Amino acid sequence: MKEMIKNYRGTLISSGLVILAGILVGFTSIQGKWLNVFFIVMQCALVTIIFYDNRNRQQSRKVIGMTIWIIPVITLIYNGIARLVNMGADTENLFMALIYYGTGLMFMVIGNYLPKVKQNNTIGIRVVWTLQDEENWNATHRFSGKIWVASSILCMLCGLFAESIAALVLYIVSIMAAAIISVLYSYLFYKKKIGTGEKLKIQYNKKVMVVYGIVTILTIIFIIVTLFWGSIDIHFQDNNFTIEAQGWSDYTVAYTQIDSISYEENLLQNSNDYRTNGLGNFKYAMGNFRNDVYGNYIRYTHSSCHSYVVMSVDGKILVINGENDSATEEIYHTISEKMSRELE
């Protein structure tokens, strides 16, 4: 371990300085502070695992160096975006470009390095068939390098259609496919060798397999739930109404606080709208947003409906709607009537 630290001393110092620079740049919020703590812990854990696993191996210096730099670069990019958002900059296009093109570039680099990765327990396609058969490891990583490069090209192409939900779906599918196809190739290579009569003693650790299976299933469930989870319900009282939101904080407005109210259609479709602090998925948008029309504003909306009730509440813009146009119209009329009664 000491020898590894000595050999990579320059890389460790420079990557640590990049993490520190990123933290200083993006020192803006409590959430950012905790995420930066997570980045530091992950970097320390990753370096420790890599050095410990490769202390007696002749792993490529370029591969280890590339792995050490992944988290510092992510830290710098994240904090740069956090600083721009805090300054009120219009960062939607920049953010999407960094997501699509940044991931594509990272996958392209990884794809080119995968064939050079030697068998180990830390870096690469680490499944039971590759870890216990060096020929399988080498074949899988040569094949996976091509798959990850192809995935990187798809990720970059998604950047050309950043506003499309289809682009986001393709982006997620391409990333998942790169991992799944790599594992599937390793298994098929193993089956092919068995088919030729070659005897391979593959030791399956049942406990580890069960844990991997559970983690994989929970991860898939979490991703699916996150993309569709949430609910918005509006409850009207005599003096105020409350937006009860599952996935974000509730919001209560007194009718006397409302300066103006209007019913709008297709208002947010072409207004360079992006989330600054809130929840956004395929079904709902809740929290603080910003666009070219209102600047900073608050919204609780269903993605399936393109009509909105727009209110000025104590000088702040609030945008809400129902699941469809008729529900939105009902919300508009109900609030308007309640406001009229308060003025009588």
N, C-alpha and C positions, 0 to 999 in steps of 0.2 A: 504493500500500500504506500509506504513512504517513497519507494522508488517511483511509483506512478505519479505521485504528487510532485516529486522533483522534476520528472520528465515533462509534465504538463503545467509547470508553475506559471509560465507566461500566459498560457491560454486561460488558466483559472483566474489570474489577476485581471486580465483585460475583460473577460466575460463578467466578472464581479463588478468592475467599474461601469460596464454597460447597464447592468441591473440597477446599480446605484443611480446612474444618470436618469434612467427611466423613472425610478421612484421620485426623484427630485422634480422631474418635469411634470409628473401627474399627481402631485401631492395636493389633491383637491377635495376628497370626500372620505367619509368613514368607510363606505363600501370599497373604495379604491385602496384604502390602507390595508384592509383585511385581505384583499385579493393580492396585494403586493407581498404581504406576509406569506400567503400561500405560494406565490412564485419563488420566494427565497427558500422556503422549506422544501419545495419540490426540486429545486436546483441542487440543494445540499444532498437530498436523498438520492437523486439521479446520479450525481457524481460519485457518491459513496458506493452505490451498487455497481456502477460501471467499473470503477477502479478495483473493487474487491473481486468481481467476477473475472476481470482480465489481468489480474496480477501475475498469473502464470501462463498467459496466452500471448500469442503474437498477433493481436488484432491490429488492423490498419490504423495508423495515427490519424489519417484523414477522417475515418469513420468515427473514431472516438471524439476528435475535435469537432466534427459536425454536430454530434449529439450534445456535447457540452454547450454549444452556442444556440440551441433551439429555444430554450426558455429565456435567456437574456434578450434575444431578438423579439420574442413575443411580448415580454415585459415592456420593452422600449416602445413598440408599436401601440400596445394597449394604453400606456400612460400618455403617449402623444395624442391619441384620440380623446382621452379623458380631459386633457388640458384644453384642446380645441373646443370641445363641447362646453366646458366650464366658461370659456371666453365668449360663448354665444355664437360661435362660427357655424356656418352652414356646412355640416360634415356628412350629410347623407351619402352623396356621391363618393366622397373620399372613403367613408367607412365601407361601403359595398365594394369599392375597388380593392381595398386592402383585404377584405374577406375572400373574394373570388380569386383575384390575381395573386394575393399573398399565399393562399392555400395552394394554388396551382404551382407557383414557383417552388414552394417547400416540397410538394410532392414530386416535382421534376428533379430536384436535387436528391431527394431520398431514393427515387427510382434509379438514378444513375449510380448511387453508392451501394444499393442493395446487393448487386452481384459481387461486390468486393468484400462484403461482410463475412468474416469467418465464423464458424460454428461457436456459439456461446449461449449463455443463459440470460442475457440482458438485452441485446440489440438484435432486431431482425424478426423474421416470421418464426416465433418460438412455439411450436406445437410438438406433440409427442413424436410425430413421424420425422420431423426435421432434427429434433434434438438427439434422437437415438440412431440416426443414419446420416452420415456426412454426405453421401452421394445425393440423398433426398434434399438435404439442406442446400447444397450447391445448385441443384436443378431448380428447386423452388425459388431461390433468390434470383437466379438468372431470368426465370419466367416472370416473377413478381416485379422485377425492375421495369419490364416492358409495360405491365399492367398499370403500375403507378405512374409512369410517364403518360400513358393514355388518359388516366384519370385526371392528371394535372392539366392536360389540354382541354378536357371537358369543363373543368372548374373555371379555366380562363375564358372559355366560350360563354359560360354563364354570365360573366361580367358584361357582355354585350347586351344582355337583356335583364339588367339588374332589377327593374321594376316588376318583372313578371314572377308570379308564384311558381310557374312551371320551371323557371330557371333555378329557383331555390330547391324545388323537389329534385331536379336533375343533379344539382350540386350535392345534396345529401346522398342520393342514390349512387352517384359515382364514387364517393368516398367509401360508402359501405361495401360497394361491389369490389373495390380494390382489395379490401381486407378479406372478404368472404371468398373471392375467387382464388386468392393466394393460398388460403387454408385448404380449399377444395382441391387445388392442384397438388398440394403436398399429399393429401389422402389418396388421390388417384394414382400418383406416382408410387406410393407404397403398395397399393392394390396391384398395380402393374408388375412390380417386382415379385410379389407373392405369386402372381399368375404364371410367371416364368419358372416357378419351382424353387426360387431362392428362399431360403429360410431366414426370416428376420425375427429376432426376439424383441418385440415391442412390449415394454413393461408399462401397463396402464395403472396409474395411481387413482383408484376409484374416488377417494376423498377429494383430490385435486380436481378431477373431472367434474364431480358434482358441484364443487364451489365455482368453477369456471362457468358451468351451465347456469347456475343460479344467478351469477353476476351478469351474464349475457342476457338472460331473460328479463331481469330487473332493469337493465340498461335500456333494452328495447321498449319495455312498458313505460319507463320514465320519459323517453323521447316522444312516444306516441301521445301519452297523457299531456305532456307539456305543449304539444302542438295544437291540442284541441280543448284543453282544460279551461274552466272558468264559467262564470255566469254573471248576468247583469239583471237585477230586478229593481224596479222603481216603485216605492210605496208613498202614497200621497196622504198627508195629514191636513188638518184644517189650516195650519199656519206655515207649514213647510213640506218639502218632500225629501226623501232619503234614497240615494242610490246604493243599494246593497250589492257589493261586488265580490265574488269569489275569485281570488287571485290578486286583488288589490284592496286598498283601504276604502271604506265606505265614505260617502260624501253627502252632506246635508245642506240644503239651501232653503232659507226662509223666503217666502214670496215677496216680502218687502225689500229683499236684497237685490231683486232682479230689476235692472235698469231698462232692458229691452229684450224682446224675444221675437224670433222669426223662424219660419219653416223653409228649409233649403233642400234642393236636390242636386246630386252629383257635385257637391261642393268640394270634396277633398280628393277627387280623383287625379287632378293635375296641378297640385299646389305644392309639390316638393315637400311632402309631409314626412316627418320622421319622429321617432320616439326619443325623448331626452331622459325620462325617468318613469318607467311604467312597465306594463305587460302588453305584449303584442304577439298574437299567434294567428292561426288560420281562421279563428272564429271571433276573437274579441280584440279590442284595443282599449286599454284603460290607463289612466295616469296623465303624466305631463308630456305634451307633444309640442312640436314647432313646425310651422309652415310659412309660405310666402304671404298668405292671406291674413292670418291673425298673429303671427309671431309666436310667442309662447302662449299656450292655452291648455285647457284640461278637457279630456274627452273620455266618455264611457260609451262605446259604440259596438254594434254587431257588424262584422265584416260582410254579412249576407245582405245588408240593407244599405242603399245609397241615398237615402233621404235622412235629414237631420233636423233636430231642434237646436237652434243656436241662441244662447243667452249671454247677456253681459251681466255678470254678477259682481257687484262692488268693483267694477272696472276690469274684472277678469273674464275672459271668454270661456264658456262651458258649452261643449257640444255633446249631445246625447241622441240616441235613437232607440227604436224597438227592433224586433226580429224582422219586420217587414214594413212596407210603406204605410199600411193601415194602422199598425201598432204605433208607428211614429206620429202619424196624424192625431191619433187619440191622445198621445202624450202632450202634443202641442196644444190641443184644445183644452185638455184638463188643466194644464198649468196656466193658460191664458184666462180661463174662467176663475181659477183660484186667485190670480193676481187682481182681477176685476173686483172680486168680493172684498179683498183686502183694502182696495181704494175707496170703497163705499162708506 
